[in-house]
Amino acid sequence: MRQLHGLALIACLAAPAAAQDRTEIVFNQASELVPWCKAEAEAHYIGQGITPFQWTARYHDRSNVLYVEGRLRVHGDDVTVNCRVARAARERHAIMEIDDPTS
């Protein structure tokens, strides 16, 4: 019985590791932030049942901060999407802000 309990414990401990097998993005250049910003903004709207389109973006860095200034076409309007992150930071530290006047 103890052996079975030990195997169950090992299975429980291994599950979180298996769930995190995707490597987290580390941003070193502003251009690397563009696809992340687009995907996060699109996911925001798709989660609400709205299909965004016509993504455009420009990017730059200032000191050690990477910036993306993007636009999506949503519900007939252009919506501004701004993303930023420190250089060499992981994606969990990136910030996305959406300026949607209808929200």
Secondary structure by P-SEA (a helix, b strand, c coil): caaaaaaaaaaaaaaaaaaacbbbbbbcccccaaaaaaaaaaaaaaaaccccccccccccccccbbbbbbccccccbbbbbbbbbccccccccbbbbbbcccc
